[in-house]
Amino acid sequence: MNFEILPTRSAGAAENMATDFLLLQRYPRAEAARFRHYGWHRPAFTFGYAQKISFVRTQWPADGHFDVCRRPTGGGVVDHRDDWTYSLVIPRGHRLEDLRATQSYREIHEALATALRAQGVAAVTKQAKDEAEEPAGVCFQRAEIYDVVHERSGEKIAGAAQKRNKNGLLFQGSIWRPTCGAAIDWERFHTDFVAQIAAILDAEVAPRPWPEISEDELSALIEHYSSAEWNEFR
């Protein structure tokens, strides 16, 4: 299997979410997994597919100068103003795609923690579930099982959310830079993280140009992810 690494791009919140979903829907091939790191054109927040908009609105800054979009994946509210964002698409039938969600979450986050430790960050995955606590509605407010945390402070460093369908697995992840507690060479981290995931996938890293996708389909998805119908349906 090849592990195809796509070029880094920046976009608005709706376009980033639409692109991730389109990569899952139209781009997967049985012989390749894909990874992309991306940025944001302006300050942005995303929130989980199942979250209620009434709660999500209470978590936004009052000034309103930011993009907002509901993700196709689950999870809580994510502040993207100082994070390192990525997505991973794994085709249907691969071992990692076939695992229970908690186990695929664990394996990818252990790869991420290993890449951070290579630069001196005391990063580990949280191994115990807090039975008395409900899932956090805000991503970096509290760590849940197999999130990446700082070994000494316990602060959450990285979280993610997943979506599975007939095409495969979409994994959307975020690293909150301020909690790393060290100066990170993010280009080196990108290389190390990709190498760690490739080892899990038993795949060869293969940088690729941006795939040819239908601009009309992407535009329609961006419009969908920008709409009140999508963002306020719960």
KEMIRO-494717 format. One record per residue: residue number from 1; x, y, z of N, C-alpha, C in turn; residue in three letters. Coordinates in steps of 0.1 Angstrom, whole numbers, plus 5000, padded with zeros to 4 digits. Example, Ala and Ser with C-alpha at 12.3 -4.5 7.8 and 13.67 -1.06 7.14 Angstrom:
NUPA  nr   nu   nv   nw  cau  cav  caw   cu   cv   cw rest
NUPA   1 5132 4943 5078 5123 4955 5078 5132 4967 5078  Ala
NUPA   2 5128 4978 5071 5137 4989 5071 5129 5000 5079  Ser
This chain:
NUPA  nr   nu   nv   nw  cau  cav  caw   cu   cv   cw rest
NUPA   1 5008 4988 5000 5000 5000 5000 5009 5012 5000  Met
NUPA   2 5004 5023 4993 5011 5036 4993 5004 5045 5003  Asn
NUPA   3 5011 5053 5010 5006 5063 5019 5008 5077 5012  Phe
NUPA   4 4998 5082 5006 4999 5094 4998 4998 5107 5006  Glu
NUPA   5 5008 5115 5005 5009 5128 5013 5006 5139 5004  Ile
NUPA   6 4995 5146 5006 4990 5157 4998 4996 5170 5002  Leu
NUPA   7 4997 5180 4993 5003 5193 4996 4995 5200 5007  Pro
NUPA   8 5002 5208 5014 4995 5216 5025 4987 5228 5018  Thr
NUPA   9 4975 5229 5022 4967 5240 5017 4959 5247 5028  Arg
NUPA  10 4956 5260 5026 4948 5267 5036 4935 5271 5029  Ser
NUPA  11 4924 5271 5037 4911 5275 5032 4902 5279 5043  Ala
NUPA  12 4890 5283 5040 4880 5286 5050 4874 5274 5056  Gly
NUPA  13 4867 5275 5067 4862 5264 5075 4853 5255 5066  Ala
NUPA  14 4844 5260 5059 4835 5252 5051 4842 5245 5040  Ala
NUPA  15 4852 5251 5034 4860 5245 5023 4868 5233 5029  Glu
NUPA  16 4874 5236 5040 4883 5225 5046 4874 5213 5050  Asn
NUPA  17 4862 5215 5055 4853 5204 5059 4848 5197 5046  Met
NUPA  18 4845 5205 5036 4840 5199 5023 4851 5191 5016  Ala
NUPA  19 4863 5196 5017 4874 5189 5010 4877 5176 5017  Thr
NUPA  20 4877 5176 5031 4879 5163 5038 4869 5153 5034  Asp
NUPA  21 4856 5157 5034 4845 5148 5031 4846 5143 5016  Phe
NUPA  22 4850 5152 5007 4851 5148 4993 4863 5138 4992  Leu
NUPA  23 4873 5140 4999 4884 5130 4998 4880 5116 5002  Leu
NUPA  24 4871 5115 5012 4866 5103 5017 4856 5097 5006  Leu
NUPA  25 4847 5105 5001 4837 5101 4992 4842 5097 4978  Gln
NUPA  26 4851 5105 4973 4855 5103 4958 4869 5099 4956  Arg
NUPA  27 4878 5101 4966 4892 5099 4963 4897 5086 4967  Tyr
NUPA  28 4891 5078 4976 4898 5066 4981 4900 5055 4970  Pro
NUPA  29 4911 5049 4971 4914 5037 4963 4919 5026 4972  Arg
NUPA  30 4916 5014 4969 4919 5003 4978 4934 5002 4982  Ala
NUPA  31 4943 5006 4972 4957 5004 4974 4964 5016 4981  Glu
NUPA  32 4956 5027 4985 4963 5038 4991 4955 5045 5002  Ala
NUPA  33 4963 5050 5012 4957 5058 5022 4962 5072 5020  Ala
NUPA  34 4956 5083 5025 4960 5096 5022 4960 5105 5035  Arg
NUPA  35 4969 5115 5034 4971 5124 5046 4972 5138 5041  Phe
NUPA  36 4966 5147 5048 4969 5161 5045 4969 5170 5058  Arg
NUPA  37 4978 5179 5058 4979 5189 5068 4973 5202 5062  His
NUPA  38 4965 5209 5069 4960 5222 5063 4958 5233 5073  Tyr
NUPA  39 4957 5245 5067 4956 5257 5075 4943 5264 5073  Gly
NUPA  40 4941 5276 5078 4928 5283 5079 4930 5297 5074  Trp
NUPA  41 4921 5302 5065 4923 5315 5060 4920 5326 5070  His
NUPA  42 4912 5323 5080 4909 5332 5091 4906 5324 5104  Arg
NUPA  43 4906 5330 5115 4903 5323 5127 4890 5314 5125  Pro
NUPA  44 4890 5302 5131 4879 5293 5128 4877 5284 5140  Ala
NUPA  45 4864 5280 5141 4859 5269 5150 4852 5259 5142  Phe
NUPA  46 4854 5246 5145 4845 5236 5140 4839 5228 5152  Thr
NUPA  47 4828 5221 5149 4821 5214 5160 4816 5201 5154  Phe
NUPA  48 4813 5192 5164 4809 5178 5160 4796 5177 5153  Gly
NUPA  49 4795 5167 5145 4782 5164 5137 4770 5163 5146  Tyr
NUPA  50 4771 5157 5158 4760 5155 5167 4757 5166 5177  Ala
NUPA  51 4766 5176 5177 4764 5186 5187 4752 5196 5185  Gln
NUPA  52 4746 5201 5195 4735 5210 5194 4740 5224 5192  Lys
NUPA  53 4735 5231 5182 4739 5244 5179 4737 5254 5191  Ile
NUPA  54 4727 5252 5199 4725 5260 5211 4736 5260 5221  Ser
NUPA  55 4742 5248 5222 4754 5247 5231 4766 5253 5224  Phe
NUPA  56 4768 5249 5212 4780 5254 5205 4781 5269 5205  Val
NUPA  57 4770 5276 5203 4770 5291 5203 4776 5297 5216  Arg
NUPA  58 4774 5289 5227 4779 5295 5240 4794 5294 5241  Thr
NUPA  59 4801 5286 5232 4815 5284 5233 4823 5293 5224  Gln
NUPA  60 4816 5302 5216 4823 5310 5206 4827 5323 5213  Trp
NUPA  61 4838 5330 5208 4841 5343 5213 4830 5353 5209  Pro
NUPA  62 4829 5363 5217 4818 5373 5215 4819 5382 5203  Ala
NUPA  63 4832 5383 5198 4834 5393 5187 4829 5388 5174  Asp
NUPA  64 4827 5375 5172 4822 5370 5159 4830 5370 5147  Gly
NUPA  65 4843 5374 5149 4852 5375 5137 4859 5362 5134  His
NUPA  66 4852 5352 5130 4858 5339 5128 4848 5331 5119  Phe
NUPA  67 4853 5320 5113 4845 5310 5105 4840 5300 5115  Asp
NUPA  68 4829 5294 5112 4823 5283 5120 4817 5273 5110  Val
NUPA  69 4819 5260 5113 4814 5249 5105 4812 5237 5113  Cys
NUPA  70 4801 5230 5111 4798 5216 5116 4807 5206 5108  Arg
NUPA  71 4814 5198 5115 4822 5188 5109 4814 5176 5104  Arg
NUPA  72 4819 5168 5095 4812 5155 5091 4815 5144 5102  Pro
NUPA  73 4825 5147 5110 4829 5137 5121 4823 5142 5134  Thr
NUPA  74 4825 5134 5144 4819 5137 5157 4828 5146 5165  Gly
NUPA  75 4828 5144 5179 4837 5152 5187 4831 5165 5192  Gly
NUPA  76 4839 5173 5198 4834 5186 5204 4838 5198 5196  Gly
NUPA  77 4836 5209 5202 4840 5222 5196 4855 5223 5196  Val
NUPA  78 4861 5226 5184 4876 5228 5183 4879 5242 5179  Val
NUPA  79 4888 5248 5186 4893 5261 5183 4906 5259 5174  Asp
NUPA  80 4905 5264 5162 4916 5263 5153 4925 5275 5152  His
NUPA  81 4924 5284 5161 4932 5297 5160 4946 5295 5163  Arg
NUPA  82 4950 5284 5170 4964 5282 5172 4967 5267 5172  Asp
NUPA  83 4961 5259 5163 4963 5245 5162 4970 5241 5150  Asp
NUPA  84 4974 5228 5149 4980 5221 5138 4970 5211 5133  Trp
NUPA  85 4963 5212 5122 4952 5204 5118 4956 5194 5107  Thr
NUPA  86 4950 5183 5107 4953 5173 5097 4941 5164 5095  Tyr
NUPA  87 4941 5157 5084 4931 5146 5081 4938 5134 5075  Ser
NUPA  88 4932 5123 5077 4937 5110 5073 4925 5102 5067  Leu
NUPA  89 4927 5097 5055 4917 5089 5049 4922 5075 5046  Val
NUPA  90 4916 5065 5052 4920 5051 5051 4909 5043 5044  Ile
NUPA  91 4913 5036 5033 4903 5029 5025 4896 5017 5032  Pro
NUPA  92 4884 5014 5028 4876 5003 5033 4884 4990 5032  Arg
NUPA  93 4884 4982 5043 4891 4969 5043 4905 4969 5049  Gly
NUPA  94 4911 4981 5051 4924 4981 5057 4922 4977 5072  His
NUPA  95 4932 4971 5078 4932 4967 5092 4928 4979 5101  Arg
NUPA  96 4934 4990 5099 4932 5002 5108 4917 5007 5106  Leu
NUPA  97 4912 5006 5094 4898 5010 5092 4889 5001 5098  Glu
NUPA  98 4893 4988 5099 4884 4978 5104 4883 4976 5119  Asp
NUPA  99 4893 4984 5126 4893 4983 5140 4881 4991 5146  Leu
NUPA 100 4878 4988 5159 4869 4996 5167 4874 5010 5167  Arg
NUPA 101 4865 5020 5168 4869 5034 5168 4879 5037 5179  Ala
NUPA 102 4877 5032 5191 4887 5035 5201 4901 5030 5198  Thr
NUPA 103 4902 5019 5191 4915 5013 5188 4922 5021 5177  Gln
NUPA 104 4915 5024 5166 4921 5033 5156 4925 5046 5161  Ser
NUPA 105 4917 5052 5170 4920 5064 5177 4933 5063 5185  Tyr
NUPA 106 4934 5052 5192 4946 5049 5200 4958 5048 5192  Arg
NUPA 107 4958 5040 5181 4970 5038 5173 4975 5051 5166  Glu
NUPA 108 4966 5059 5161 4970 5071 5154 4975 5081 5165  Ile
NUPA 109 4969 5082 5176 4974 5091 5186 4987 5087 5193  His
NUPA 110 4990 5074 5193 5003 5069 5198 5014 5073 5188  Glu
NUPA 111 5010 5072 5175 5020 5077 5165 5023 5092 5166  Ala
NUPA 112 5012 5099 5169 5014 5114 5170 5022 5117 5183  Leu
NUPA 113 5020 5110 5194 5028 5113 5206 5042 5109 5204  Ala
NUPA 114 5045 5098 5197 5059 5094 5194 5066 5105 5186  Thr
NUPA 115 5059 5111 5176 5065 5122 5168 5068 5134 5176  Ala
NUPA 116 5059 5137 5186 5061 5149 5195 5073 5146 5204  Leu
NUPA 117 5074 5134 5210 5085 5131 5219 5098 5132 5212  Arg
NUPA 118 5099 5130 5199 5112 5131 5192 5117 5146 5193  Ala
NUPA 119 5108 5155 5196 5113 5169 5198 5112 5174 5212  Gln
NUPA 120 5112 5164 5222 5113 5168 5236 5100 5171 5243  Gly
NUPA 121 5088 5169 5236 5075 5171 5242 5072 5158 5250  Val
NUPA 122 5068 5160 5263 5064 5149 5272 5050 5145 5268  Ala
NUPA 123 5048 5139 5256 5035 5135 5251 5032 5120 5253  Ala
NUPA 124 5021 5117 5259 5016 5103 5260 5001 5103 5257  Val
NUPA 125 4996 5091 5255 4982 5089 5254 4976 5086 5267  Thr
NUPA 126 4964 5092 5269 4957 5089 5282 4951 5075 5282  Lys
NUPA 127 4955 5067 5292 4952 5053 5292 4939 5049 5300  Gln
NUPA 128 4935 5058 5308 4923 5055 5317 4911 5064 5314  Ala
NUPA 129 4900 5057 5314 4887 5065 5312 4882 5070 5325  Lys
NUPA 130 4877 5082 5325 4871 5088 5337 4856 5084 5337  Asp
NUPA 131 4852 5073 5344 4839 5068 5342 4828 5078 5346  Glu
NUPA 132 4831 5086 5356 4821 5095 5361 4818 5108 5352  Ala
NUPA 133 4827 5110 5342 4826 5122 5334 4819 5119 5321  Glu
NUPA 134 4811 5129 5317 4805 5129 5304 4815 5133 5294  Glu
NUPA 135 4814 5129 5281 4823 5134 5271 4823 5149 5270  Pro
NUPA 136 4835 5155 5269 4837 5169 5269 4830 5175 5256  Ala
NUPA 137 4823 5186 5258 4817 5193 5247 4826 5202 5239  Gly
NUPA 138 4837 5205 5246 4848 5214 5240 4861 5206 5240  Val
NUPA 139 4867 5205 5228 4877 5195 5226 4889 5196 5235  Cys
NUPA 140 4894 5208 5237 4906 5209 5245 4904 5213 5260  Phe
NUPA 141 4891 5212 5264 4887 5215 5278 4891 5204 5287  Gln
NUPA 142 4890 5192 5282 4894 5180 5291 4897 5168 5282  Arg
NUPA 143 4908 5161 5286 4912 5149 5278 4903 5137 5281  Ala
NUPA 144 4901 5129 5271 4894 5117 5272 4903 5105 5268  Glu
NUPA 145 4899 5093 5270 4908 5082 5268 4914 5082 5254  Ile
NUPA 146 4927 5079 5254 4935 5079 5242 4937 5092 5235  Tyr
NUPA 147 4933 5103 5241 4938 5116 5237 4952 5117 5240  Asp
NUPA 148 4960 5126 5233 4973 5129 5236 4974 5140 5247  Val
NUPA 149 4981 5137 5258 4982 5147 5269 4997 5149 5273  Val
NUPA 150 4999 5160 5280 5012 5162 5285 5014 5154 5298  His
NUPA 151 5025 5146 5298 5027 5136 5308 5028 5142 5322  Glu
NUPA 152 5033 5154 5323 5034 5160 5336 5022 5168 5341  Arg
NUPA 153 5017 5177 5332 5006 5185 5335 4993 5179 5333  Ser
NUPA 154 4992 5169 5325 4979 5163 5322 4971 5170 5312  Gly
NUPA 155 4976 5182 5307 4968 5190 5298 4967 5183 5284  Glu
NUPA 156 4956 5185 5278 4953 5178 5265 4961 5185 5254  Lys
NUPA 157 4968 5177 5246 4976 5182 5235 4969 5180 5221  Ile
NUPA 158 4963 5168 5220 4957 5165 5207 4945 5157 5208  Ala
NUPA 159 4935 5159 5200 4923 5152 5199 4919 5150 5185  Gly
NUPA 160 4908 5142 5183 4904 5139 5169 4890 5134 5169  Ala
NUPA 161 4884 5132 5157 4871 5126 5155 4871 5118 5142  Ala
NUPA 162 4862 5109 5141 4862 5099 5130 4849 5098 5124  Gln
NUPA 163 4849 5094 5111 4837 5090 5104 4840 5078 5095  Lys
NUPA 164 4832 5068 5096 4833 5056 5088 4820 5055 5079  Arg
NUPA 165 4823 5052 5066 4812 5049 5057 4816 5038 5048  Asn
NUPA 166 4809 5035 5037 4812 5024 5028 4825 5026 5021  Lys
NUPA 167 4830 5038 5021 4843 5041 5014 4855 5039 5022  Asn
NUPA 168 4854 5041 5036 4865 5039 5044 4864 5048 5057  Gly
NUPA 169 4875 5053 5062 4876 5060 5075 4882 5074 5072  Leu
NUPA 170 4875 5084 5077 4880 5098 5077 4883 5101 5092  Leu
NUPA 171 4896 5105 5094 4901 5108 5107 4905 5123 5107  Phe
NUPA 172 4899 5132 5114 4902 5146 5115 4908 5149 5129  Gln
NUPA 173 4920 5154 5129 4927 5156 5141 4932 5171 5143  Gly
NUPA 174 4935 5174 5155 4939 5188 5159 4949 5187 5170  Ser
NUPA 175 4960 5194 5169 4970 5196 5180 4970 5210 5185  Ile
NUPA 176 4968 5212 5198 4967 5225 5203 4982 5229 5207  Trp
NUPA 177 4988 5238 5198 5002 5241 5200 5006 5246 5213  Arg
NUPA 178 4998 5255 5220 5003 5261 5233 5006 5250 5244  Pro
NUPA 179 4999 5239 5243 5001 5229 5254 5013 5220 5252  Thr
NUPA 180 5020 5221 5240 5031 5213 5238 5043 5216 5247  Cys
NUPA 181 5044 5228 5252 5054 5232 5261 5068 5232 5256  Gly
NUPA 182 5070 5232 5243 5083 5232 5237 5083 5238 5223  Ala
NUPA 183 5094 5243 5219 5095 5249 5205 5095 5237 5195  Ala
NUPA 184 5085 5236 5187 5084 5225 5177 5088 5230 5163  Ile
NUPA 185 5096 5222 5157 5098 5223 5143 5087 5216 5136  Asp
NUPA 186 5077 5223 5131 5065 5216 5126 5067 5209 5113  Trp
NUPA 187 5076 5214 5105 5080 5206 5093 5086 5193 5096  Glu
NUPA 188 5094 5192 5106 5100 5180 5111 5089 5171 5117  Arg
NUPA 189 5080 5177 5124 5069 5169 5130 5061 5163 5119  Phe
NUPA 190 5058 5171 5109 5050 5165 5098 5056 5153 5092  His
NUPA 191 5069 5154 5090 5077 5142 5084 5077 5130 5094  Thr
NUPA 192 5079 5133 5107 5080 5122 5116 5066 5116 5119  Asp
NUPA 193 5056 5124 5119 5042 5119 5121 5038 5110 5109  Phe
NUPA 194 5041 5115 5097 5037 5107 5085 5045 5094 5086  Val
NUPA 195 5057 5094 5090 5065 5081 5090 5059 5072 5100  Ala
NUPA 196 5055 5077 5112 5049 5068 5122 5036 5062 5117  Gln
NUPA 197 5027 5070 5110 5015 5064 5105 5018 5054 5094  Ile
NUPA 198 5027 5057 5086 5031 5048 5075 5035 5034 5081  Ala
NUPA 199 5042 5034 5092 5046 5022 5099 5034 5014 5104  Ala
NUPA 200 5024 5021 5109 5012 5015 5114 5004 5009 5102  Ile
NUPA 201 5004 5016 5091 4997 5011 5079 5004 5001 5071  Leu
NUPA 202 5017 4999 5074 5026 4990 5066 5026 4995 5052  Asp
NUPA 203 5028 5008 5050 5027 5015 5037 5040 5023 5034  Ala
NUPA 204 5042 5026 5022 5053 5035 5017 5048 5049 5016  Glu
NUPA 205 5056 5058 5021 5052 5073 5020 5055 5077 5005  Val
NUPA 206 5044 5083 5000 5045 5087 4986 5039 5101 4984  Ala
NUPA 207 5047 5112 4985 5041 5125 4982 5034 5126 4969  Pro
NUPA 208 5023 5132 4968 5015 5133 4956 5010 5147 4954  Arg
NUPA 209 5008 5151 4941 5002 5164 4938 4987 5163 4942  Pro
NUPA 210 4981 5175 4943 4967 5175 4946 4959 5167 4936  Trp
NUPA 211 4949 5159 4941 4942 5150 4931 4932 5159 4923  Pro
NUPA 212 4929 5154 4911 4920 5160 4902 4906 5157 4907  Glu
NUPA 213 4899 5167 4913 4885 5165 4918 4876 5175 4911  Ile
NUPA 214 4864 5172 4910 4854 5180 4903 4852 5193 4911  Ser
NUPA 215 4855 5204 4904 4853 5217 4910 4838 5220 4913  Glu
NUPA 216 4830 5215 4904 4815 5217 4906 4811 5210 4919  Asp
NUPA 217 4816 5197 4920 4812 5190 4932 4817 5196 4945  Glu
NUPA 218 4830 5201 4944 4835 5207 4956 4828 5220 4959  Leu
NUPA 219 4824 5228 4949 4817 5240 4952 4803 5238 4958  Ser
NUPA 220 4797 5227 4953 4784 5224 4959 4785 5219 4973  Ala
NUPA 221 4796 5212 4976 4798 5208 4990 4801 5220 4999  Leu
NUPA 222 4809 5229 4994 4813 5241 5002 4800 5249 5005  Ile
NUPA 223 4791 5250 4995 4778 5257 4997 4770 5249 5008  Glu
NUPA 224 4770 5236 5007 4763 5228 5017 4769 5230 5031  His
NUPA 225 4782 5230 5033 4788 5231 5046 4788 5246 5051  Tyr
NUPA 226 4784 5255 5042 4783 5269 5047 4768 5272 5051  Ser
NUPA 227 4759 5263 5048 4745 5266 5049 4740 5265 5064  Ser
NUPA 228 4730 5273 5067 4723 5272 5080 4717 5259 5081  Ala
NUPA 229 4712 5253 5070 4705 5240 5071 4715 5229 5076  Glu
NUPA 230 4728 5230 5072 4738 5221 5077 4742 5224 5092  Trp
NUPA 231 4746 5237 5094 4752 5240 5106 4742 5241 5118  Asn
NUPA 232 4729 5243 5115 4719 5245 5126 4709 5234 5126  Glu
NUPA 233 4712 5222 5120 4701 5212 5119 4698 5205 5133  Phe
NUPA 234 4707 5207 5142 4705 5201 5156 4704 5213 5166  Arg
